Amino acid sequence: MEIIIKAVIAFFVLWLLTKATGRATLGELSSFDLLLFICMGDLIQQAITGEDRTLTGGLVAVGTFALLAVGFTFVVSHWPKTSKALEGPPVVLVSDGVAHTRAMRHQRVSAAELLSAGRQSGFEKMSDIRLAVLEQDGKISFFATEAKEADRA
């Protein structure tokens, strides 16, 4: 029972830490971020299971994490209003070609990352972007200005 309680506490601490570090998806993590998350997982495992190095102890801890993750997904899918509380709302990063630096800073998205994502979506410059939205899953959606849409046609 002690492992389950520690796993629940660790899950919520890690969830809060990942919320605090921004919404990057795994493909968008820097090598430092990825290393940090891998190390956190190992350190948390040691704290949860303590001296219990048995397969059962490890499976109980992993199972608890899995149940909590499934529980979060269930809650968000059945009660959409909880989505904003658990995942946060979509955030506008650019509107009418102008970057919202305060929102970018708050979400830990650099101008270089935003421009890189824009180039990958076919935007050469910021002025071509009518709207850029950081979605709840960490991806950035881009919408073209009317001039850019006319160029694409």
C-alpha positions as YAML, in Angstrom:
chain: A
units: angstrom
residues:
- id: 1
  name: MET
  ca: [0.00, 0.00, 0.00]
- id: 2
  name: GLU
  ca: [2.93, 2.33, 0.72]
- id: 3
  name: ILE
  ca: [4.15, 2.00, -2.89]
- id: 4
  name: ILE
  ca: [0.71, 3.01, -4.21]
- id: 5
  name: ILE
  ca: [0.57, 6.11, -2.01]
- id: 6
  name: LYS
  ca: [4.11, 7.13, -3.02]
- id: 7
  name: ALA
  ca: [3.28, 6.49, -6.69]
- id: 8
  name: VAL
  ca: [0.17, 8.70, -6.48]
- id: 9
  name: ILE
  ca: [2.16, 11.52, -4.87]
- id: 10
  name: ALA
  ca: [4.98, 11.14, -7.40]
- id: 11
  name: PHE
  ca: [2.52, 11.13, -10.30]
- id: 12
  name: PHE
  ca: [1.02, 14.44, -9.25]
- id: 13
  name: VAL
  ca: [4.41, 16.01, -8.54]
- id: 14
  name: LEU
  ca: [5.69, 14.94, -11.98]
- id: 15
  name: TRP
  ca: [2.46, 16.13, -13.60]
- id: 16
  name: LEU
  ca: [2.90, 19.55, -12.00]
- id: 17
  name: LEU
  ca: [6.57, 19.66, -13.03]
- id: 18
  name: THR
  ca: [5.73, 18.85, -16.65]
- id: 19
  name: LYS
  ca: [3.02, 21.54, -16.60]
- id: 20
  name: ALA
  ca: [5.60, 23.99, -15.26]
- id: 21
  name: THR
  ca: [8.12, 23.15, -17.96]
- id: 22
  name: GLY
  ca: [5.75, 23.97, -20.81]
- id: 23
  name: ARG
  ca: [3.83, 22.01, -23.41]
- id: 24
  name: ALA
  ca: [6.54, 20.59, -25.61]
- id: 25
  name: THR
  ca: [5.70, 17.22, -27.13]
- id: 26
  name: LEU
  ca: [8.31, 14.47, -27.01]
- id: 27
  name: GLY
  ca: [9.40, 15.19, -30.57]
- id: 28
  name: GLU
  ca: [9.99, 18.82, -29.64]
- id: 29
  name: LEU
  ca: [11.97, 18.25, -26.45]
- id: 30
  name: SER
  ca: [15.52, 19.49, -26.39]
- id: 31
  name: SER
  ca: [18.15, 16.89, -25.52]
- id: 32
  name: PHE
  ca: [18.44, 18.50, -22.08]
- id: 33
  name: ASP
  ca: [14.65, 18.23, -21.48]
- id: 34
  name: LEU
  ca: [14.61, 14.59, -22.55]
- id: 35
  name: LEU
  ca: [17.56, 13.78, -20.30]
- id: 36
  name: LEU
  ca: [15.88, 15.59, -17.41]
- id: 37
  name: PHE
  ca: [12.64, 13.63, -17.81]
- id: 38
  name: ILE
  ca: [14.45, 10.30, -18.07]
- id: 39
  name: CYS
  ca: [16.49, 11.05, -14.94]
- id: 40
  name: MET
  ca: [13.41, 12.23, -13.07]
- id: 41
  name: GLY
  ca: [11.73, 8.92, -13.87]
- id: 42
  name: ASP
  ca: [14.62, 6.93, -12.47]
- id: 43
  name: LEU
  ca: [14.91, 9.09, -9.35]
- id: 44
  name: ILE
  ca: [11.18, 8.92, -8.70]
- id: 45
  name: GLN
  ca: [11.21, 5.14, -9.13]
- id: 46
  name: GLN
  ca: [13.80, 4.84, -6.40]
- id: 47
  name: ALA
  ca: [11.78, 7.09, -4.11]
- id: 48
  name: ILE
  ca: [8.55, 5.19, -4.75]
- id: 49
  name: THR
  ca: [9.80, 1.65, -4.37]
- id: 50
  name: GLY
  ca: [12.52, 2.41, -1.81]
- id: 51
  name: GLU
  ca: [14.35, -0.78, -1.00]
- id: 52
  name: ASP
  ca: [11.69, -2.91, -2.70]
- id: 53
  name: ARG
  ca: [13.52, -4.13, -5.80]
- id: 54
  name: THR
  ca: [11.03, -6.89, -6.56]
- id: 55
  name: LEU
  ca: [9.16, -7.25, -9.82]
- id: 56
  name: THR
  ca: [5.89, -6.92, -7.90]
- id: 57
  name: GLY
  ca: [6.92, -3.59, -6.37]
- id: 58
  name: GLY
  ca: [7.91, -2.21, -9.77]
- id: 59
  name: LEU
  ca: [4.72, -3.44, -11.41]
- id: 60
  name: VAL
  ca: [2.57, -1.94, -8.65]
- id: 61
  name: ALA
  ca: [4.27, 1.45, -9.11]
- id: 62
  name: VAL
  ca: [3.97, 1.34, -12.93]
- id: 63
  name: GLY
  ca: [0.38, 0.09, -12.69]
- id: 64
  name: THR
  ca: [-0.52, 2.95, -10.37]
- id: 65
  name: PHE
  ca: [0.96, 5.47, -12.83]
- id: 66
  name: ALA
  ca: [-0.90, 3.82, -15.72]
- id: 67
  name: LEU
  ca: [-4.23, 3.88, -13.84]
- id: 68
  name: LEU
  ca: [-3.76, 7.55, -12.98]
- id: 69
  name: ALA
  ca: [-2.93, 8.41, -16.61]
- id: 70
  name: VAL
  ca: [-5.99, 6.51, -17.85]
- id: 71
  name: GLY
  ca: [-8.04, 8.20, -15.13]
- id: 72
  name: PHE
  ca: [-6.93, 11.65, -16.32]
- id: 73
  name: THR
  ca: [-7.86, 10.75, -19.90]
- id: 74
  name: PHE
  ca: [-11.25, 9.42, -18.79]
- id: 75
  name: VAL
  ca: [-12.00, 12.55, -16.76]
- id: 76
  name: VAL
  ca: [-11.01, 14.89, -19.61]
- id: 77
  name: SER
  ca: [-13.00, 12.96, -22.22]
- id: 78
  name: HIS
  ca: [-16.16, 12.67, -20.10]
- id: 79
  name: TRP
  ca: [-16.10, 16.13, -18.51]
- id: 80
  name: PRO
  ca: [-14.67, 18.58, -21.08]
- id: 81
  name: LYS
  ca: [-14.62, 21.49, -18.61]
- id: 82
  name: THR
  ca: [-11.92, 19.68, -16.65]
- id: 83
  name: SER
  ca: [-9.69, 19.77, -19.72]
- id: 84
  name: LYS
  ca: [-8.82, 23.43, -19.14]
- id: 85
  name: ALA
  ca: [-7.93, 22.75, -15.52]
- id: 86
  name: LEU
  ca: [-5.86, 19.64, -16.23]
- id: 87
  name: GLU
  ca: [-4.35, 20.47, -19.62]
- id: 88
  name: GLY
  ca: [-4.79, 24.22, -19.89]
- id: 89
  name: PRO
  ca: [-6.52, 26.12, -22.69]
- id: 90
  name: PRO
  ca: [-5.08, 26.65, -26.17]
- id: 91
  name: VAL
  ca: [-2.83, 29.75, -26.18]
- id: 92
  name: VAL
  ca: [-2.52, 32.29, -29.01]
- id: 93
  name: LEU
  ca: [1.16, 32.89, -29.77]
- id: 94
  name: VAL
  ca: [0.81, 35.02, -32.93]
- id: 95
  name: SER
  ca: [-2.03, 37.09, -34.28]
- id: 96
  name: ASP
  ca: [-1.90, 39.09, -37.51]
- id: 97
  name: GLY
  ca: [1.85, 38.52, -37.86]
- id: 98
  name: VAL
  ca: [2.67, 39.85, -34.38]
- id: 99
  name: ALA
  ca: [4.16, 37.53, -31.76]
- id: 100
  name: HIS
  ca: [2.63, 37.60, -28.29]
- id: 101
  name: THR
  ca: [5.90, 37.58, -26.37]
- id: 102
  name: ARG
  ca: [4.28, 37.43, -22.94]
- id: 103
  name: ALA
  ca: [2.32, 34.30, -23.89]
- id: 104
  name: MET
  ca: [5.41, 32.80, -25.52]
- id: 105
  name: ARG
  ca: [7.51, 33.48, -22.43]
- id: 106
  name: HIS
  ca: [4.80, 32.03, -20.16]
- id: 107
  name: GLN
  ca: [4.60, 28.85, -22.30]
- id: 108
  name: ARG
  ca: [8.40, 28.70, -22.69]
- id: 109
  name: VAL
  ca: [8.30, 28.92, -26.49]
- id: 110
  name: SER
  ca: [11.23, 30.85, -27.94]
- id: 111
  name: ALA
  ca: [10.98, 32.96, -31.10]
- id: 112
  name: ALA
  ca: [13.41, 30.56, -32.76]
- id: 113
  name: GLU
  ca: [11.19, 27.56, -31.92]
- id: 114
  name: LEU
  ca: [8.10, 29.39, -33.17]
- id: 115
  name: LEU
  ca: [9.78, 30.39, -36.44]
- id: 116
  name: SER
  ca: [11.14, 26.87, -36.91]
- id: 117
  name: ALA
  ca: [7.68, 25.37, -36.45]
- id: 118
  name: GLY
  ca: [6.29, 28.00, -38.82]
- id: 119
  name: ARG
  ca: [8.85, 27.11, -41.50]
- id: 120
  name: GLN
  ca: [7.96, 23.44, -41.13]
- id: 121
  name: SER
  ca: [4.34, 24.43, -41.80]
- id: 122
  name: GLY
  ca: [5.28, 26.46, -44.88]
- id: 123
  name: PHE
  ca: [5.57, 29.97, -43.45]
- id: 124
  name: GLU
  ca: [8.71, 31.88, -44.41]
- id: 125
  name: LYS
  ca: [8.15, 34.90, -42.18]
- id: 126
  name: MET
  ca: [6.08, 35.97, -39.22]
- id: 127
  name: SER
  ca: [3.99, 38.38, -41.30]
- id: 128
  name: ASP
  ca: [2.57, 35.40, -43.25]
- id: 129
  name: ILE
  ca: [1.02, 34.01, -40.06]
- id: 130
  name: ARG
  ca: [-2.50, 35.24, -39.31]
- id: 131
  name: LEU
  ca: [-2.78, 33.06, -36.22]
- id: 132
  name: ALA
  ca: [-0.53, 30.61, -34.37]
- id: 133
  name: VAL
  ca: [-2.06, 28.65, -31.49]
- id: 134
  name: LEU
  ca: [-0.25, 26.45, -29.00]
- id: 135
  name: GLU
  ca: [-2.67, 23.55, -28.64]
- id: 136
  name: GLN
  ca: [-3.29, 21.55, -25.48]
- id: 137
  name: ASP
  ca: [-1.16, 18.69, -26.80]
- id: 138
  name: GLY
  ca: [1.88, 20.97, -27.27]
- id: 139
  name: LYS
  ca: [1.66, 21.29, -31.05]
- id: 140
  name: ILE
  ca: [1.39, 24.67, -32.76]
- id: 141
  name: SER
  ca: [-1.41, 25.26, -35.28]
- id: 142
  name: PHE
  ca: [-0.77, 27.89, -37.94]
- id: 143
  name: PHE
  ca: [-3.28, 29.82, -40.04]
- id: 144
  name: ALA
  ca: [-2.21, 31.88, -43.03]
- id: 145
  name: THR
  ca: [-2.94, 35.50, -43.80]
- id: 146
  name: GLU
  ca: [-5.20, 36.12, -46.80]
- id: 147
  name: ALA
  ca: [-2.16, 37.16, -48.88]
- id: 148
  name: LYS
  ca: [-0.39, 33.87, -48.03]
- id: 149
  name: GLU
  ca: [-3.56, 31.91, -48.88]
- id: 150
  name: ALA
  ca: [-3.71, 33.65, -52.26]
- id: 151
  name: ASP
  ca: [-0.05, 32.72, -52.88]
- id: 152
  name: ARG
  ca: [-0.83, 29.05, -52.14]
- id: 153
  name: ALA
  ca: [-3.75, 28.97, -54.61]
...
